Amino acid sequence: MIDRPDLFLRRLFDRAVEVADPMRSLKDFLPEKPKGRVIVVGAGKASARMAEAVEAVWGACEGLVVTRYGYARPCQGIEIVEAAHPVPDQAGLDATARMLSLMEAADEEDFVLALISGGASALLVQPAIGVSLAEKQAVNHALLASGAPIDRMNMVRKHLSRVKGGQLAAAAWPAELLSLIISDVPGDDPAFIGSGPTVGDLSTPADALAVIDRWKVEVPVSLREALSHGSGVVQPDDPRLARTRNVIYAAPRQSLQAAAELAEGSGCDVQVLGDALEGEARDVAAEQAKKALALQAAMKPGDPPILLLSGGELTVTRRGNGIGGPNSEFCLALALALEGAEGIHALACDTDGVDGAAEVAGAVVGPDILKAAAKIGIDPRHALERNDAHSFFAALDAQVVTGPTLTNVNDFRAILIRPRLAG
């Protein structure tokens, strides 16, 4: 019996986050601590928690990890530096320079452990020659507003960098390097997680320019010139990567499966729509609303609830000047498409606790959300047009706010469908 659909959906989300917590999941992938010199480096929204998990097993370690402001964790020996995300800043630039120096000092007897999670693209900052930090910040702003998929954005980022696209691992040569990775990208390709700082890449500067042109990303002329001169991205067969091993140890599918098991234990029929969905948030919402309504139309009174689960990373093409993110925009577009349909509730949140650039994980909607908006004079269609979903749900007290979750396995979406009441 599900008496409070909103609380039930939140429990599913919390379960998805819980199983991806590095303190719970990382230890099984750690080898025995090598006897020689060990250097731990890392970047991402989960990286400080990953470092904490490493030291819980290995004890104090030498190293440097950069994470998002507010995401630091207490470590015994590993230095934790906080920097800006999703647009890089000077703190990230300085920390990355120090990290590269640490890597370049490693020799063949040393062991390097890299801890990579989503967010590393912004937190590892070392612009390519001829590119300034201000120009990197500008292109990040433009990419985030373009609607380009995350893997395309990261392609551009790595060709404007001296640390992404395998270059961090190459800096550690000839040391042995193990990279433990939390996936936050559809398809779990390690080359696109955090822009693949320890993974060789086959893309070219011309590919990056094609992304800029296709999604009409406004960039300074100097960036085009830098791309036309090539980049330092490392090919997968580069000898400097011969002693590098990349392991994805946590991914969206594990979190979705954990939520599915919890829902099945509560009597739901669960359909997992995929862990790698991409596309414009409002378009995916319309598709899933159509599916939910069709399923409900075939249900009879007394049938068990149906739960639709999905993961991946949706995008928002900026059309207005509102405050929003893909999960909240998904919920707003879903509510409009459902038109107050009785018995359907939904939640969409980012597992890192940050939807877009706001300190909000996402939102929850139910059949009465549009009526509630009308009562206080808020127009949901206007909010959607302005990309202002966060403001819309804040006014209705329907946001999901978690604070730093210390992990990141991408978006989590759940739609609960119950039969319409008879009569």
C-alpha positions in Angstrom: 0.0 0.0 0.0 1.5 3.4 -1.1 -0.3 6.0 1.0 2.0 8.9 0.2 3.3 8.7 -3.4 5.6 11.7 -3.0 7.3 10.1 0.0 7.5 6.8 -1.8 9.2 8.3 -4.8 11.6 10.1 -2.6 12.5 6.8 -0.9 13.3 5.3 -4.3 15.6 8.3 -5.1 17.3 8.0 -1.8 17.9 4.3 -2.4 19.4 5.1 -5.8 21.8 7.6 -4.2 22.7 5.3 -1.3 24.0 2.4 -3.4 26.2 4.7 -5.3 27.8 6.2 -2.2 31.6 5.6 -2.5 31.8 4.7 1.2 29.6 1.7 0.4 30.7 0.7 -3.0 34.4 1.6 -3.7 36.2 -0.7 -1.2 35.4 -3.8 -3.3 37.4 -2.4 -6.2 40.5 -1.4 -4.3 43.5 -3.6 -4.6 45.8 -4.2 -1.6 47.8 -1.0 -0.9 51.1 -1.2 -2.8 54.2 -1.2 -0.7 56.0 1.6 -2.6 55.0 5.2 -3.0 51.3 5.7 -3.5 49.9 8.9 -5.0 46.1 9.6 -5.0 44.6 12.2 -7.3 41.1 12.9 -8.3 38.4 15.3 -9.5 34.6 15.4 -9.5 31.7 16.0 -7.3 32.1 12.5 -5.7 35.9 12.6 -5.6 36.4 13.8 -2.0 34.0 11.1 -0.8 36.0 8.6 -2.9 39.2 9.8 -1.3 37.6 9.4 2.1 36.6 5.8 1.2 40.1 5.0 0.0 41.7 6.1 3.3 39.1 4.1 5.2 40.7 1.1 3.7 44.3 2.1 3.0 44.9 4.6 5.8 46.6 8.0 5.2 47.8 8.6 1.7 49.7 11.3 -0.2 47.7 13.1 -2.8 45.4 15.9 -4.1 41.8 15.8 -5.0 39.7 18.7 -6.3 35.9 18.8 -5.8 33.0 21.2 -5.9 32.5 23.9 -3.3 30.7 22.4 -0.3 31.6 18.8 -1.3 34.9 18.4 0.8 35.3 15.5 3.1 37.7 14.9 6.0 40.8 13.0 4.9 43.8 11.8 6.8 46.5 12.6 4.3 45.0 13.4 0.9 44.6 17.2 0.4 41.1 18.2 -0.7 40.7 21.4 -2.7 37.3 22.9 -3.5 36.7 24.8 -6.8 33.8 25.9 -9.0 31.4 23.8 -11.0 29.9 23.9 -13.6 32.0 26.9 -14.7 35.7 26.6 -13.8 37.6 29.1 -11.6 41.1 30.1 -10.5 41.0 27.6 -7.6 40.5 24.7 -10.0 43.2 26.1 -12.3 45.7 26.3 -9.4 44.8 22.9 -8.0 45.1 21.2 -11.4 48.6 22.7 -12.0 49.7 21.3 -8.7 48.2 17.9 -9.5 50.0 17.8 -12.8 53.3 18.6 -11.0 52.6 15.7 -8.6 52.0 13.3 -11.5 55.0 14.4 -13.5 57.2 13.7 -10.5 56.1 10.0 -10.3 58.5 7.3 -11.5 58.0 3.7 -12.7 58.2 2.4 -9.1 55.2 4.5 -8.0 51.5 3.7 -8.0 49.0 6.3 -8.9 45.3 6.0 -8.0 43.0 8.4 -9.9 39.4 9.0 -8.6 37.2 10.4 -11.3 33.5 11.3 -11.2 31.1 13.6 -13.0 32.1 17.2 -12.6 35.7 16.6 -13.3 35.4 18.5 -16.6 34.9 21.8 -14.8 37.1 21.0 -11.8 40.2 19.9 -13.8 41.3 23.2 -15.4 44.4 23.6 -17.5 43.6 25.5 -20.7 45.3 24.6 -23.9 48.1 26.9 -25.0 46.7 30.1 -26.3 43.5 29.8 -24.3 42.8 31.8 -21.1 40.7 30.9 -18.1 38.2 33.6 -19.0 37.8 32.0 -22.5 37.4 28.6 -20.9 34.7 30.0 -18.6 32.9 31.6 -21.6 32.9 28.4 -23.6 31.6 26.5 -20.6 28.7 28.9 -20.2 27.9 28.7 -23.9 28.1 24.9 -24.0 25.7 24.6 -21.0 23.1 26.8 -22.7 23.4 25.1 -26.1 21.5 21.9 -25.5 24.4 19.8 -26.7 24.6 16.3 -25.2 27.2 15.9 -22.4 29.5 13.7 -24.6 29.6 16.4 -27.3 30.3 19.1 -24.7 33.1 17.1 -23.2 34.6 16.5 -26.7 35.0 20.3 -27.0 36.3 20.6 -23.4 39.0 18.0 -23.9 40.5 19.6 -27.0 40.8 22.9 -25.2 42.6 21.4 -22.3 46.1 20.1 -21.3 44.7 17.6 -18.7 41.6 16.0 -20.3 41.5 13.3 -23.0 44.1 11.0 -21.4 46.6 13.8 -20.7 46.4 13.4 -16.9 47.4 9.7 -17.2 50.1 10.5 -19.7 51.6 13.0 -17.2 52.1 10.1 -14.7 54.1 7.9 -17.1 56.0 5.7 -16.4 54.1 5.1 -13.1 51.4 2.5 -12.9 48.0 4.1 -12.7 44.6 2.7 -11.7 41.6 5.0 -12.4 38.4 4.2 -10.4 35.4 5.9 -12.1 31.8 6.7 -11.2 29.8 7.0 -14.4 27.5 9.9 -15.0 27.2 9.7 -18.8 24.7 7.8 -20.9 26.4 4.6 -22.2 29.1 4.7 -19.5 31.9 5.4 -21.9 34.9 6.3 -19.7 36.3 8.6 -22.4 33.4 11.0 -21.7 33.2 10.8 -17.9 34.8 14.0 -16.7 36.2 14.4 -20.2 38.3 11.3 -19.8 41.4 12.6 -18.1 42.9 9.1 -17.9 41.4 7.7 -21.1 42.8 7.9 -24.6 40.6 9.5 -27.2 40.1 9.2 -31.0 38.3 12.4 -31.6 40.0 15.3 -33.3 40.0 19.1 -33.0 37.9 19.1 -36.2 35.3 17.0 -34.4 35.2 19.6 -31.6 34.8 22.4 -34.1 31.9 20.5 -35.7 30.1 20.3 -32.3 30.6 24.1 -31.9 29.1 24.7 -35.3 26.2 22.2 -35.0 24.9 23.5 -31.7 25.7 27.1 -32.6 28.0 27.6 -29.6 29.3 31.1 -29.5 33.1 31.0 -28.8 35.9 33.6 -29.1 37.9 33.5 -32.4 41.0 32.6 -30.3 39.4 29.3 -29.4 38.7 28.4 -33.0 42.4 29.3 -33.7 43.6 27.1 -30.8 41.5 24.2 -32.2 42.8 24.7 -35.7 46.4 24.2 -34.3 45.6 20.8 -32.9 45.5 19.6 -29.2 47.4 17.4 -26.8 44.6 14.8 -26.6 46.2 11.3 -26.2 45.4 8.5 -28.6 44.3 5.2 -27.0 47.4 3.4 -28.2 49.9 6.0 -26.9 52.7 4.2 -25.1 52.2 6.6 -22.1 48.9 4.9 -21.4 50.4 1.4 -21.4 50.4 1.1 -17.6 47.0 2.8 -17.1 43.9 0.8 -16.3 40.4 2.4 -16.1 37.6 0.7 -14.1 34.0 2.0 -13.9 32.9 0.7 -10.5 29.5 2.5 -10.1 27.0 3.4 -12.8 23.4 4.5 -13.2 22.1 1.0 -13.9 23.0 -0.2 -10.4 21.1 2.6 -8.8 18.0 2.1 -11.0 18.1 -1.6 -10.2 18.2 -0.9 -6.5 15.2 1.4 -6.8 13.4 -1.2 -8.9 13.9 -3.9 -6.3 12.6 -1.6 -3.5 9.5 -0.7 -5.6 8.8 -4.3 -6.5 9.0 -5.1 -2.7 6.2 -2.5 -2.3 4.0 -4.2 -4.8 4.8 -2.2 -8.0 5.1 -3.6 -11.5 8.4 -1.9 -12.6 9.4 -1.0 -16.2 12.9 0.3 -16.6 12.9 2.5 -19.7 16.7 2.7 -19.8 19.7 4.1 -17.9 21.1 6.1 -20.8 18.3 8.3 -22.0 19.2 11.5 -23.8 17.3 14.3 -25.5 15.6 17.6 -24.7 14.0 17.4 -21.2 10.6 18.7 -22.4 10.5 16.3 -25.3 11.3 13.2 -23.2 8.7 14.3 -20.7 6.1 14.5 -23.4 7.0 10.9 -24.5 6.9 9.5 -21.0 3.6 11.3 -20.2 2.0 9.7 -23.3 3.3 6.3 -22.2 2.0 6.7 -18.7 -1.4 7.8 -19.8 -1.6 4.8 -22.2 -0.6 2.4 -19.4 -3.1 3.9 -17.1 -5.9 3.6 -19.6 -5.4 -0.2 -19.8 -5.5 -0.6 -16.0 -8.4 -1.9 -14.0 -9.4 -0.9 -10.4 -7.3 -3.0 -8.0 -4.4 -3.5 -10.4 -1.0 -3.0 -8.8 0.7 0.3 -9.4 3.1 0.6 -12.4 6.4 2.4 -11.9 8.4 3.8 -14.9 12.1 4.3 -14.1 14.7 5.9 -16.3 18.2 7.4 -16.1 20.7 9.1 -18.4 21.2 12.8 -18.9 18.7 15.1 -20.5 19.5 18.6 -21.8 17.9 22.0 -21.9 18.3 24.4 -24.8 18.2 27.8 -23.1 15.3 29.8 -24.5 14.6 32.2 -21.6 16.3 33.8 -18.6 14.8 31.7 -15.9 16.3 29.4 -13.3 16.0 25.8 -14.2 17.7 22.4 -14.8 16.9 19.4 -16.9 15.2 17.4 -14.1 12.9 20.3 -13.0 12.1 21.1 -16.6 11.3 17.5 -17.2 8.8 17.6 -14.2 7.2 20.8 -15.4 6.8 19.6 -19.0 5.5 16.2 -17.7 2.9 18.0 -15.5 1.6 20.0 -18.4 1.4 16.9 -20.6 -0.5 14.9 -18.0 -3.0 17.8 -17.5 -3.7 16.8 -13.9 -4.3 13.1 -14.7 -5.6 11.4 -11.6 -3.3 8.8 -10.0 0.0 9.7 -11.6 2.9 11.1 -9.6 6.5 11.7 -10.6 9.9 12.7 -9.4 13.0 13.7 -11.4 16.3 14.5 -9.6 20.1 14.5 -10.3 21.8 12.1 -8.0 24.5 14.6 -7.2 22.0 16.9 -5.7 22.5 19.7 -8.3 20.1 20.1 -11.2 21.7 22.5 -13.7 23.6 25.1 -11.7 21.1 25.3 -8.8 21.5 23.8 -5.3 18.4 21.8 -5.9 18.2 18.1 -6.9 15.0 18.3 -8.8 11.2 18.3 -8.2 8.2 16.1 -7.5 4.8 16.5 -9.2 1.3 15.1 -8.6 -2.2 15.4 -10.1 -2.9 18.7 -8.2 0.3 20.6 -9.1 -1.3 22.6 -11.9 -4.3 23.5 -9.7 -2.0 24.6 -7.0 -0.1 26.8 -9.4 -3.4 28.4 -10.6 -4.4 29.3 -7.1 -1.3 31.4 -6.6 -1.3 32.9 -10.1 1.6 31.1 -11.6 1.5 30.2 -15.3 3.3 26.8 -15.8 3.5 27.3 -19.6 5.2 30.7 -19.2 7.6 29.1 -16.7 8.5 26.4 -19.2 9.0 29.0 -22.0 11.4 30.9 -19.8 13.3 27.8 -18.6 12.2 28.8 -15.1 11.2 25.4 -13.6 13.1 25.9 -10.4 11.2 29.1 -9.6 7.9 27.4 -10.4 8.5 24.5 -8.0 10.0 26.6 -5.3 6.8 28.7 -5.2 4.8 25.4 -4.8 7.2 23.9 -2.2 7.7 20.9 -4.6 11.4 21.0 -5.0 13.7 18.2 -3.8 16.7 19.6 -1.9 19.3 17.1 -0.7 22.5 19.1 -0.3 25.7 17.4 -1.4 25.0 13.7 -2.0 28.7 13.0 -2.4 28.1 10.8 -5.4 27.0 11.3 -9.0 25.4 8.6 -11.3 23.3 11.0 -13.3 19.6 11.7 -13.5 16.9 9.6 -11.8 13.3 9.7 -13.0 10.4 7.8 -11.6 6.7 7.9 -12.6 4.2 6.1 -10.4 0.9 5.2 -12.2 -2.1 4.0 -10.2 -5.5 3.0 -11.6 -8.1 5.7 -11.8 -10.7 5.5 -9.2 -14.0 3.9 -10.3 -16.7 6.3 -11.3 
